């Protein structure tokens, strides 16, 4: 009898009394609104969703039929019997509309697949009478024997009865740890899993033969919901359907289609990934543990995560990483653990960056070069910034830019670059140690062997391509056999060979590089094209800057002309930001498409190839404008009278007299902050909510109004179906890796980058947490012991950051020219005269025709000599306008600095890497202790077995021996059978 039977139409009459009764007593509460089967005992471990077509009149009649729902009966159901809860519609007198053959094929394929799941030991229950019109659900439950079998197959480490003490620190370290624990207690989450543990259970791969080692007192909670869903998902991937019935139709087209499908079914296998890809099932997902908010909500892990992790009000608290891992699995737990470590490590970097910035603010009034540029008494006249429309200008008009440049271009910047390089190395080492601690805590040590076994399932697309290739190969073989006459004696042999070859044709066929060569060529051409598009857009922005500067120079307003550089820079950066955000979305889709056409075999291979392509394209897209300002702007300008032109019309841009570092800072800050604010936060909040709203409105429009639906609460699987599907961790990692590049690659030009990254990450952690808990379907838990390819990308960015910062300090900033002037050219050992030293002179009579200013008297006087920033000979020299020896001296110093800085910082980073061990000492001791305890446990078990065996053999031997008495003296021992004195015999008996 059903404990949790659903209401029928007869139970819901339209009278108010019956309506109130139906509201007051909710039978769905017995099965916790879809978390359990209708018997209220078997938990739902997984959900399969499919679309079905039926007449609207059958909607309220589906559940009239009662079904037996016993455990023993569920597994005996074959594919030709309906699943429990399916409820075939009763005959209403009207014929069902004819179903098209594709839907018919899907239905039979589902029936065969579900029958195979029953044979694999799973228990199923169907529900088609839901609030979502045209959508059916198959609930899956894994019984105890299936869980044990699969846990042994997957080598899942489970806690045993054996417990041991974790080595604690002693002496001074113990006191320090206790003080820190008391100080940090207010910011610790109120979660049992987060409390420091002094005892730990010894874990061992589950084995049915050694069940006595494990604590099986509560079998319902021995395998948690995350483990149960993982086990079911592995069965779903492994179970196949190969020969579903196909409804034959009329006409040649259907005959051809049916022939093709029957061909495919002869060779093909359809696991859950293939069935999802082919639309046989619409979705497959495990259930959330329950609601996370509302009145009278039963306490569950999801609610606890929402209160202690996914709320913005707990932003100051540590993350309950162990509970995250318990609910979502190791892979997602590692992502949030890495994000937490990265955010913590940004705190010291932010503090040092603020100190460097404040140092620049404190010394700006003592900076001699900026004071000389602001001194109007110097009366330095600069050459025009563009042809014709631009006029001569005073260097003192760039005073604000020069003073602002000092905030980021000062001696402390070099120290900060070295610090950040060491910080990156320390961060990587710290994460490796944290990762090792988590591996020990989560029983992931020695995980490599079973990891590959779990992840080697071929993808649906790969199986389809292999099937297509095998069919082509088979058709070619048939054509050959058709044209080659067979000998009568070999006909039987040939038939046997053909039959054996068709058994597992796809197992012998694999995709080679020849099959993938068109895809590889497409990948190469597409990536080169996308990079060229990025460069073209940057070139377009350069042309915009040049033309906009020329247009603003013709403005009659003095305030507009005085702020040309700031206006052009700000608007160009905003254009760059918009283009970067748009291209990021486009490149993400293109990278996924390029990876799909490669047809990687496994999900792991697919993910790694997708990450590489997406990172390459997004890296180029995000950093190309910054690379241009840092290393190319102002380098290939030429000189007055001999400028370099783009398309013979646009003159190349020049840097400000104070250098391009300030512009680089503006570019970096706007792009970084804009990406974080718009792309990482607004998009992450807005797009999922918009998709959810569209899905809700679509379902509401499709579902007809029903009196029963007004009073019936949605089941858990219906609520979860309306959530956004989990799309993987690649987007989450990608945005953080790009941010890590902003923090490390150009940190010499923007010391406040770590601070803004820290503020963003504090919000990002809670934003991602809320998304996982409230907006997404529960993902399948995936075991992982590290963050995979992302670690290698981080290391590569860290190494690249050293080189880039060396070039930024050397070539973009004025640090090296100042040192050269101070130690080689300064007369009094100060920086006085540095600005004049970096400027060359130009005779205005040497302008090319048509390039001189239209208004040469704009400053109120006639200009004979104007200045420009470069190291060139003066016009009165024999080799006028040639590169001077000062240029080569500065260039040599710059290259020498790059070599010294790079090698020194690399050596220091490697030294940090060598000094800090990857595995903490206490963790290595605990791992060794676990191994010793495990050996002792098995040795004791073997000794007990041996003792038990000896005892049993002794009893068996005694049973086989005849009894010892006076009728059978031969069976007695010698001491009893030999003659002896009377008192001695009595002593033996007594």
N, C-alpha and C positions, 0 to 999 in steps of 0.2 A: 504494500500500500504506500502511496506517495505521501511523505510528510510535507513536502513543499510543492504540492500540486498547484498549478496555476488556475486562476478563476476562469470559468467558462461563461459564455454569454448568458446562460440561464441564471448564474449567480448575480449578474448585474442587471437587475431590472431598473427602470427609470424612476421608481418611487424614491422619495427622499430618505425613508427609513432604511431601505436596503442599501442605498448609497452610503449612508452614515455607517451602517454595519460593515460594509466592505472597506470603508476607510479606517475604522477603528481596529479591525483585526486584519493584519497583513500577512498572508501565508508565505509570501516571499521572504519574510524575515527569518524563517527557519533555515533557509539555505543562504542566509546572509546576502541576499540580493545578487545571486549569481556567482558567489565565491565558492559554492559547493554544488554538487549534483542535487537532484531533487530529493534524494534520500536524506540530505542534510549531514551525511557522514563523509563522503568522498570529496576531497578538495579538488577544485579545478586547477590544473597545472598549466594548461595551454589552451589557446583558442584558435580555431580555424574559421575564417569568415568567407562566405561565398555569396554570389548574387543568384537569385532564382526568380523564375517567372511563374506566376499563377494568377488566376482570376481574382478580382477584388472580393467576390462573394465568398471565397473560401477563407478569408482572413480570420474571421471569428469562429470558424469551425475546426480549426486545426487541432485544438487541444481537447476535443470532446472524447477522443479515444484514450482509454487508460492503457498504460504500458507496464509490463513487469520490468523491474529495474534492479534485479539482484546482481551481485558481483559475479556469481558463477555464470549467470545467463548472459552477461554482457560480453564475456570473452568468447562464448560459443557462437555468437552471431556471425554469420558469414555475409558476404556482400550481396547475396540475393534476398536478405531479410532487412527490414527497416531498422535503423538505429533506435534505441530507446529515446523517446521524446520527439521523434520525428513527426508523428501524427499525420497520416495520410488524410487528405480532405475527403469528406463524405460525398457521396453522389448526390448532387443537387438537382439532377435532371437535365442539366445543360452540359454539353460536351466542352472539354477544355480546348482552348485554341491551340492549333498545331504549333509545336515548338520547333524552331529551326534546328537544323542538324548540328550546328556548332554548339548550341546550348545542350542538345541531347548528348553530344560527345563529352562535353565537360561533366555532365551529370553522371554518366557511366564511369568516367575516369575517376570522379570523386568516390563513387561507390566502391570501385576496385581498390583504390588507395586506402579508404577507410577500412575495408575488409582486411587488407594487409596489416594495417595498424592494430586491428583486433587480434590477428594472428601473432603479432609481435608482443602481445600481452597487455597492450593499453586498453583502457576502458573509455568508451565514447558515449556522448549523449547529445542529441540534436535539439535545437530550438529555432523554429522558423516564425513563431508568432511573437514578433518583437515590435517595438515602437518604430523601428527603422524599416520602412516598407521595402520589400524585395530583397532583404538581406537575411541570410540564415547563419547560424552559429553552430559549430561543433565543439563541444566541451570535451577536453581530454584529461583523463586522470591516470597517473602511473601508480599501480599497486606496489606493495612492499617488495614482492619478489622481483619485479621489473627494476625497481630502483636499485636493489642489491646487485642484480646482474649487470646493469649498466655502470654502476659505480665501480665495480671491479674491472669492467672492460676499459673505462676511462681512467683508471688508476687514481681515483679521487682520494686525496688524503683526508681521513676523518679522525676525529679525536678518540683516543682509546681511554680505558679506565685509569691508566697509569698517569699520575700527576707528579710533577717535580718542581722544586723551588728554582726560581730564576735568580741568578747571581746578582746580588745588590752591591752597589758601591759602598765603600767603607771610609771611615775617617773624615777628612775634610770635605771630600767630594759629596759624601752623604749629607753632611750638614748644609752644604751649598745647595744641593738638589732639594732638600726639604724647605729651605728658605724660598727658593724660586717657586716651588710648588704652592706655597702659601701666598706668595705675591701674585701668582698668575691664576689663582683659584677663581677669581671673579670673571675671568675671560675664558674659562674652560666650559665647554658645552655640558649640559646636564644629561649626559648619556652614559649608561653603564659601561658600554664598550670603550669609552674614552678614559676611564679611570686607570691609573697605573696598576699593573698586575704583578703580584708576587709569586703566583702559582700558574703553571701552564700544563695543559694536557699534552701528552706525547701523541703525535699524529703518525698514522701509518696508512699506506694505500689500502683501501677497503678490500676485503676478501671474504667470500661467503664461508670458506673453510675455517676462517679465524674470527668468526662473529663473536666468540666468547671474549676476545680482546676489547671489544667496543662496548660502550655504555648504551645498551638498547632498552633501558627501562622505559623510555618514552619514544616509541617508534614514530609517532606523528611529527615530532619535532627533531628527530635525528637528522633527517635531510630537510634543510630549510627551503623556503619557496624558491630562492635563487638557484639552488642546486637541483631541485625537482624540475624547474623549467629548462635548465641546461640539459638535463638527461633526456627530457621529452624532445627537445629540439634536435639532439643528436639522433634519436630514433627517427624523427621526421625526415632528416636529411638522408638517412641510410635506407629508409623504406622507399620502395619504388613501385610504380604501376607501369605495366608494360603492354597490356593487351586489352584495353578497354573496348567494350562493344561500341559499334558505330551504327547509327541509324541510317539505313539506306534510303535514298530519295529517288525521285524520278529525274530523268534528263541526263544528258551526256556530262554536263558540268559536275553533277554530284557523283557520277560514276568515277570520273577522273579524280575528284577530291578524295573519295573513299578509297580508291586504289592507292593514292599517295599516302594517306594516313595509315592504311593497313601495312604498307611498306615500312613506314617509319616505326610503327609499333613493333614490327618484327625485330628491329634492331635497337630501338631506343629504350632508355630508362628515364622515368620521370620521378625525381625526388621532390621534396617540398619547394626547393628553389626553382626547379623547372615548372612546377605547377603554378607557382606564383607568377613567374615570368609569362606563362601562357594564358593567364587569366582564369585558370580552373578554380583557384582560390583568390579572393580579393586581398586578404591580409592574414597574417599569422603572428601572434604575439602572446606573451605571458601577461597575466593580470596584475594590476597594482593590488596592494594589500587591503585597500579600502579607501574611504574618503579621507581627505586631509583637513577639512574644515566643516563647520556646521554644528548644529545642536545634536546632542545624543550620539555623537560619532564614537564608535568603538575604538579604543586605543590600538594603534598599529605602528609599524616602523615608518610608514609613509607620513603619518601625522607627526611623529617624533622628528623626522627629518625636516618637515616643513617648519616646525616650531623652533628647532635648534640650529637650523642650517640654511633654509631657503627663505628666510625673512630678512629684509633689509635692517630691521631693528637689532639683529645679532651680528652686524658687520664687524664688530670689534672682537668677536670670539674666535677661538680656534675652530677648525672644521672637525666634525666627528668622522674622520676618515674611515675608521673601522666599521662604523654603521653604514657609510656610503658603500663600502666594499661588500658588506653583508647584503645590502639591498640591490645594488646595481652590478656587482661583480668586480673582479680585480682590474680589468682594463680601464673602466671608468673611474674606479677608486684611485688608480695610479695617475690618471690625468689630473684629478683634483688635488692629489697630494703634490704632484709636480707644480701645479699652479700656486699652491700654498707656499711651497718652498721658494719659488721664484719671487712671489710677492714679499715674503719675509726678507729675502736677500736684497730687495730693492730699498729697504729702509736705510741701511748704512750708506748705500750709493746715493740716495736722495739727500741724506744729511751732508755728505761731502760735497755734493753738487751745489747745495744751498750755500755752503761755506765759500766755495769757489766764486759763486755769483756775488755774494756779499763782499768778498775781497775785491772784486772788480768795481763794485759800487763805492767802496771805501777809498780806492786809489784812483778813481777817475779824475779827480781834480789835481792829482800829482803826476798824471801822465803827460810827459813833455810833448810827444808827437801830436796828440789831440789838442793840446794847448796852442801849439804853433799853428795848426790848421784853423783854429778858432780865432787867432789873433788877426784882426783886421788891418793892423799896421804892417803886416807882411806884404799886403797888396799883391798877392800872386794871382795872375790872370791865367785861366785854364783855357785850353783849346776847345772848340765846339764839340758837343756829344753826337751831333748828326750833321749831315750836309745841308747847306743852304738855310733851312728854317731855323736851325739852332745857332745861337750867337755865343760869344765869349762869356765866361762866367767867373765869378770870384770863388777861390777855394774856401773862403770863410763861410760861404753859403752851405757847405757840407759839414758844418760844425756839429750838428746834432747827430749825424750818422757816425762821425768820427768818435764822439763821446760814447755813443751806444756800442760801437764796436769794441771798445776797451772792456766792456762788461764781460765779453766772452773771449776776447783776444788779449790775454795777459799771461804772465809766467805761470800762474796757477793752473792754467788750462793744460799745460804739458804734464804737470803732476797728476791732474785728474785723468788724463788719457792713460797714463801708466797705471793709476789706481784701478780704472775700469777694466783694463786688460787683466790685471791680477784678480779683480772681482769676478770676471767671467770664468777664469780658471777655478777659483774657489767655489763658485756656484756649482759648476759641473761636478767637482769632487764632493761637495756637500750633498748634492742630489744622489750621487752614486751610493754614498753611505746611507742616506735616508731610504733609498730603494732597497738596499740590502736588509735594513731593519724591517721594512714592510714585508719582504720576502720571507724572513724568519717568522714574523708575527702571523702571516697569512699562510704559512706552511707551503711555500712555493719553492723551497730549496730543492734542487735536483729535478727541475720541471721540464728540462729541454726535451727529454725523450718523448713524453706523452704529448707535448705541445704540437709537434709536427703531425703526430697521428690524428689529432683532433682537427687540424686545419687543412688536411689534404683532400677534403671533399671537392671534387670538380664542380665548377660553377655551371649553371644552367646553360649559359651562352656557349661555354666550351663544349659541353656535351652535344648541343645542337649542331655546332660546326663539325665536330667529329662524326656525328650521325650523317650530316650532309656529305662529308667526304667519303664515308664508308658506302653510302648509297651510290655515289658516282662511281666509286671503284667497283662496286657490285655490278652496276649496269654495264661498265666497260668489259668486265669479265664475261658477262652474258653475251655481249655483242661478239666477243672473240670466239666464244664457244659456238655461237650460232653459225659463224663462217667457217669454222674448222670442223670437218666431218669426224665423228667419233667412231672408233672401232667397236664392233658389237661386243667383243670380249671385255672391253673396259667400261661399258655403260654402267654396270652396277658399281664399280669402283669410283667412277666419276660422281655418281649420285651420292654416295656416302661422303665423299670429300666436300661436295657442295652443301650437304646437310650439316656437316660438322663445321664448315666455315661460317654458316649463317647463325650458329648458336650464339656466339659472342663476337660479332663482327666489329663492333665498336671498341672492344677491349684491345684489339690488335692495331687499331689505327690511332695515330697521334698527330698533332699539328706540329709541323717542322718549320724552320725558318723560311722555307720556300713558300709555305702557305701564308705566312705572316708578312712576307716581303712587301706586298702592296700596302699593308697597314703601316709597316715601318717607314716606307717612303712617304706615305701621307703624313705620318707624324712629323718627320723631319721637315718636309715642305711647310706644313702648317705652323710649326713652332717658329721656323725662320720668318715666315710671313707675319706671324703675330708680333714677333720682336721688331720687325721692320715697321709694322703699324705703330708700335709704341714710339719708336724713334721718329717716325713721320709726325706724330702728334706733338712730340717735344719740339721738333723743328717748326711746326705751325705756331706753337706758343712763342717761340723765339721771334718769329716774324711779326707776330702780334705785338710783342713788347717793343720791337724796333719801330714799327709803324705807329704805335700808340704814343711812344715817346716823341716822335717827329710831329704828330698831330697836336699833342699838348704843348709843344714848344711854340706853336703858332698862336696859342691862346693869348688874348690880350690881358688876362688877369695875372698880376705878378704872383699872387699866392698859388695859383695853379702851376705856373712855371717853376716856382721854387720847390714844389712837392712832386715834380715829375717822377723822380726815381721811386719814391715810396708808393705813389699811386700805381705806377706800372707794375712794380714788384707784387703788390698786394693783389691786384686784379688777376695777374698772370698765375699766381699761386692758387687762387680760388678756382680758376679754370682748370689748372692741373689737378686739383683735388677732386672736382666733379668728374673729370675724365678718368682718374684713377679708380674712383668708386664704381663707375659704370663698367669700365673694362675689367675690374676684378670679378664682377658677376659674370660677364661674358667669358672671360678666360677660365673661370671655374667650370662652366658648362662645356667649353671646348675641350678642356683637359679630360673631363669625364668621357666625352664622346671619343676622343683619341685613344683613351685607354680601353674603351669598349671594343673598338674595331681591332685592337691587338689581340683580343680574346685570351687574356691570361687564364691559366688553368685553375688556380685556387684563389680564394678571397684574399689571402695574405699577399700573393703576387699582384693581384689587382690593386689592392690598397697601396702598396709600395710604389707601383708605377704611376698611379694617380697622384700620389703625394709629390713625387719627383716632378711631374709635368706641371702640376698646379703651382708648386713652389717656384719653379723656374720662371713661369710666366708672370706670376704675381710679384716676384722679386724684381724682375726687370721693369714691370709696370710701376711699382711703388718707388723705386730708387733711381730710375733714369733721370727724372728732372733734378733730383738732388745731386747726382753725379755730374750733371752738366754744369750746375752752378759751382760745384766744388772744384772741378778739375779742367773745365773747358772754357767757361766764360772768361773773357778778357785775355785768353792765352794766344788767340790767333786773330788779333784785331788789326795788326799792321801798325802804321804810324800816320800822323798827319801828312797829307800829300801822297800817301801810298797805302790807303786802307784796303782791307779785304772785304769783298762784297759777296752776299748770297744771291744767286740768280742775277748778278750784275746790277742789282737794284737796292738791296738792303745791306747797310753797313753793319758789320758784326758789333755786338754789344761790348761795352767796356765796364770794368769794375769801378766802383767808387774810389776816390783817393785813399780811403781807409782800408781798401781791400774788399774782397767778395765775402768775407766771413760773416758779416752782419746780414747780408742777403741770404747766405746759406742758412743762418739761424732762423730767419723769417720763414724761409721755404720749409725747413724741417719741422718747425713748431706748428705751422698751420696744417701741413699735410698729416702730421702725427696726431694732433688734437682733433682735426676734422674726421680722420678715419675712425678714431676711437669713439667720438661722439655720435657720428652719423651711422657708420657701417657697423661697428661692434655693438652699439647700444640701441639706437633707434630701430635699426633693421631687425635686430634680434628680438626686440619687444613687439614692434609693429607688425612685421610680416607674419609671425605665427598667429597672432591674434586676428589678423585679417583673414588668413586661411581658415582659421577655426570658425569665424563668422560666416564666411562664404559656404563652408561645408554644412554649417548648421542651417542656413537659409535654404540650401539646396535640398537637404533631407526633409526639412519642414514642408517645402513645396511638393516633394514627391510623396510624402506620407499623407493619406486622406484622414480627415478628422474622424475620431472614433470615441464612443462613450467610454469604452474600457480604458483607452489610453489616457483619459483625463484623470483617472484615479490610480493608475498603475505606476509605480516607481520604476525607473530604469534599472535594468540589471547592470552589474559591474562591467560585464563585457561589452554592453551597449555604450556605456559611458566612455570606456577606454577606446572603443572604435572611433569615436568622434575626436579623439586626440590626434596630434600630429605624429606621423611615423618617425621613428628614430633613424636619422640619416648618417650616423657615424660621427666619430670625433675629429675627422679631418678639418672641418671648418673651425672648430674650437682651437685646435692646435695651431692652425695656419695663422689666425689673427694674432696669437701670442708670439709666434716665431717672427712674424713681420715686426711686431712691436719690439721684440728683443733686438732685432736689427737696428731699429731707430735708436734704441738705448745705447747700443755698443758701437755701431759702425761710424757714426758722425758725432759722437759725444763730445769731441773736442770743440765743436762749434755750438753746442747747446747743452751746457751742464745741468739744466733743469729737466732734461728728458727723463731721468729716473724718477723724479718727483711726480711728473704728470703720469708716467706709467704706473706708479704706485697707487695714485688716486683712482685711476681707471680700473686697476685690478681689484681693488677693494669692492668696487661696484660689480665688476665682471664675475667674481666668484659667486656672489649672491644671485646675480642675474642668471648665470648658467645653472646654479642650483635650483632656482625657482622654475626654470624651464624644464629641467629633468624631472622634477617632482610633480609639477602641475600641468605642463603644456604638452609633454611627450608621452607616447605609449611606453610602457616599461620595456626597455631593451633586454635582449637575451644576454645573460651574464657570460662574459668571455674571460677565460683565464689568460693572464699575461704576467710575466715577471719583470718587464721593463717597458719603456715607452717606444721601443722599436726604432725605426729609421729617424724619428725626430731627434734622438740623442746625437746621431751623426751630423744632422743638419745644424744643431746647436753648436757642436764642436767646430764645424766648418765656419760658421758665422763668427765664432770667437777668434779663430785664427785670422780670418779675413779682416776683422775689426782692428787688429794690431797694425796690419799693413795700411789700411785706409786712414786710420788716425795718424799714422806716421806721415803720409802724404798730405793730409789736411793741415797738420801743424807746419809741415815743411813748405808746401807750395801755396796753400790757400791763405794762411795767416801771414802776418808780417813778423813772426817770431824770429826766423832765421835772418832776414835782412837787418833786423835791429841788432842781433848779436854780431853780425859781420860789421856793421857800421860802428858799434860800440868798441870792438876790439881792433879794428883795422883803420878806420877813417876818422873817428872822433878825436878832436884836438885836445879836449879837456876831460875825456873819460865819461862824458854824459851824453844824453840823447839829443842835445841841442844841435840843430842843423840836419836832423835825420830826414825831415820832410823834403827839404830842398835837395838833399842828396839823392832821393828816389825819383825826382822829377827831371825830365829832359826838356830842352828848349827847342822851339820850332819858329822859323821865320815865316810870317804869314804870307810873304810874297811867293813862297814855294808851294802854295795850294794848287792843286790841279784845277783846270778850267771847269767852272760850274759847280765847285764844291765849297767855295768860300762862303761865309755868312752873308745873307742878304742885307743885314743891318749891322755893319761892322762897328758903328758908333753906339751900340745899345748900352754900353757901360758909361757912355758920356765922354769918352776919349778914344783916340785912335790907337789901336794895338799894333805894335811892331813884332813883338815876341810873345808867344803864348807857350804855356807849359803843359806837358802830358806825362803820365806815369809810365816810365820805362827807363832802362839803362842804355842810352844811346849817345853818340858823339854830338856836340852842339853844332849849329849851322856854320859857325866860324872855324870849325876844324877842317883839316885837309880831307878826312874821310867822314864828311858830315852825314849824320843820321845812321851811321853804321853802329852795330852793337859794340858797346864799350867793354873794357876789361872788368869793370865792376860787375857786369852781368854774369860773366863766367866765374868770378869769385863767389858770387851769391849762389849760382847754380851748383858749383862744387860743394859748397857748404850744405845746401839743401839735400843733395844726394848722399853726402856723408852722414847727415843726420838721419835720413831714412834707414840707411844700412845699420847704423849703431842702434837707433831706437828699436828697430824691428828685431834684431838679434838679441838685444838686451832683454826686451820684454818677453820675447819667446822663451829665452832661457829661464827667466824668472817664473813664467807660467808653467813650464815643464818642471821646474824645481818644486813649485807648489803641488803639482800633480804627483811628483815622486814622494814628497814629504808626507802628504796626507794619504793614508792607506784606504783602499777602496772598501774594504770590509772592516767595520769597527771591531776592536779586539774582543769586547764582551760578546758580540754576536758570534764571532768565530768560536769562542769558548762554548757558547750555548749550543751551537750546531754540533760541535764535537761531543758535548755532553749528551745530546739527544742520540747520537749514534751509539755511544757507549751504553746508554740506558736501553736502547732498542736491542743491542746484542745481548745484554744481560737478561732482558725480558724473554727473548727467544731461547737463550740457553736454559733459563729456568723452566720454560715451557717444555723443552726437549727432555730435561731431567725428569719432570713430572710425568711426561709420556713414558719414558723409559722405566720409571719406577712403577707406573701403573701396569705397563706391559709385563714386567717381571712378576708383579703380584698376581696378575691374571694367569700367567704361565704356571706359577707355583700352585694356584688353586686347581688348574686343569690337570696338573701332574698328580696332585693328591686325589683328584676324582678318579683318575685312571688306575691308581694303585689299589690292589685288593685290601680289605680291612685286616688289621693285625689282631688275631686272637688265638686261643689254644687249638681251634680247628684248622688254622692256617699259619703254623709257626714260621714258614719260610718268608712270609711277608713282613715279619717283625725284624727290627734291628738286631744286630749281633749281640748287643748288651742285654737285650731282653730274652733272646732265644737261647743263650749259653747258660749252663748250670751255674748257680750262684747260691750263696748262703741265704737263709730265710730273711734275715734282717736287711741284707743288701737289696734283695728283690723288693721288699716293702718300700725301701727308700726310693727305688726307681719309680715305683708306681705313685707313691705320694709326691 
